[in-house]
Amino acid sequence: MARSTPGSAAADRLARLPSAIEARGVRHNNLRDLDVDIPLWCVVAIAGVSGSGKSSLATGTLYAEGMQRFLEALSTYSRRRLSQAQRPDADRIDHLPAALALRQRPPIPGARR
């Protein structure tokens, strides 16, 4: 019978953790059937041109789904006290933590201020 060392048990747990949030078939505002993998366990920035769907993906889809999963974990009494938004329109979203931190950088004041 082989014994595992404490370090190898931790390595086994880390090997089983998902490496990315997988969103398939996301449809929100101007996003149409978007498939995206977002890395977990690191800081991720979403960048693109105006109107490309950055906020739709981050806030409208990922944050909304994370909030739904968080609310589902609460008791029925607690859920009745909170307003609930609709679930985002997506075929599936896997490995999304119930608590997701999003921060939108405030606009940088321009020279015309």
SULWO-V238774 format. One record per residue. N is the residue number from 1. RES is the residue in one letter. NEAR is the number of other ideal C-beta (glycine too) atoms within 8 Angstrom. D_LAST is the distance of its C-alpha to the last C-alpha in whole Angstrom. Layout:
# SULWO-V238774
n & res & near & d_last
N & RES & NEAR & D_LAST
N & RES & NEAR & D_LAST
This chain:
# SULWO-V238774
n & res & near & d_last
1 & M & 2 & 72
2 & A & 3 & 69
3 & R & 4 & 67
4 & S & 7 & 63
5 & T & 6 & 61
6 & P & 6 & 58
7 & G & 6 & 56
8 & S & 8 & 58
9 & A & 9 & 57
10 & A & 8 & 53
11 & A & 8 & 53
12 & D & 9 & 55
13 & R & 8 & 52
14 & L & 7 & 49
15 & A & 6 & 51
16 & R & 5 & 51
17 & L & 8 & 48
18 & P & 7 & 46
19 & S & 6 & 43
20 & A & 9 & 41
21 & I & 12 & 40
22 & E & 10 & 41
23 & A & 16 & 40
24 & R & 9 & 42
25 & G & 9 & 41
26 & V & 17 & 38
27 & R & 9 & 37
28 & H & 12 & 34
29 & N & 6 & 31
30 & N & 7 & 31
31 & L & 11 & 33
32 & R & 5 & 37
33 & D & 6 & 40
34 & L & 11 & 37
35 & D & 8 & 39
36 & V & 8 & 38
37 & D & 8 & 39
38 & I & 9 & 36
39 & P & 8 & 37
40 & L & 11 & 38
41 & W & 5 & 38
42 & C & 5 & 35
43 & V & 3 & 31
44 & V & 6 & 30
45 & A & 4 & 27
46 & I & 7 & 27
47 & A & 4 & 25
48 & G & 6 & 25
49 & V & 4 & 23
50 & S & 3 & 21
51 & G & 5 & 24
52 & S & 7 & 27
53 & G & 12 & 27
54 & K & 9 & 26
55 & S & 8 & 25
56 & S & 12 & 28
57 & L & 15 & 30
58 & A & 12 & 29
59 & T & 10 & 28
60 & G & 11 & 30
61 & T & 16 & 33
62 & L & 16 & 34
63 & Y & 11 & 32
64 & A & 13 & 34
65 & E & 13 & 37
66 & G & 13 & 37
67 & M & 9 & 36
68 & Q & 11 & 40
69 & R & 10 & 42
70 & F & 10 & 41
71 & L & 10 & 42
72 & E & 6 & 45
73 & A & 6 & 46
74 & L & 8 & 45
75 & S & 5 & 48
76 & T & 5 & 49
77 & Y & 6 & 48
78 & S & 8 & 45
79 & R & 10 & 44
80 & R & 6 & 45
81 & R & 5 & 42
82 & L & 8 & 39
83 & S & 3 & 38
84 & Q & 7 & 38
85 & A & 6 & 36
86 & Q & 5 & 38
87 & R & 6 & 39
88 & P & 12 & 37
89 & D & 6 & 39
90 & A & 13 & 40
91 & D & 5 & 44
92 & R & 8 & 44
93 & I & 13 & 42
94 & D & 8 & 44
95 & H & 8 & 43
96 & L & 11 & 40
97 & P & 7 & 40
98 & A & 8 & 40
99 & A & 6 & 37
100 & L & 9 & 34
101 & A & 4 & 31
102 & L & 8 & 28
103 & R & 4 & 24
104 & Q & 7 & 21
105 & R & 4 & 18
106 & P & 4 & 15
107 & P & 4 & 12
108 & I & 4 & 11
109 & P & 4 & 7
110 & G & 5 & 6
111 & A & 3 & 6
112 & R & 3 & 4
113 & R & 4 & 0
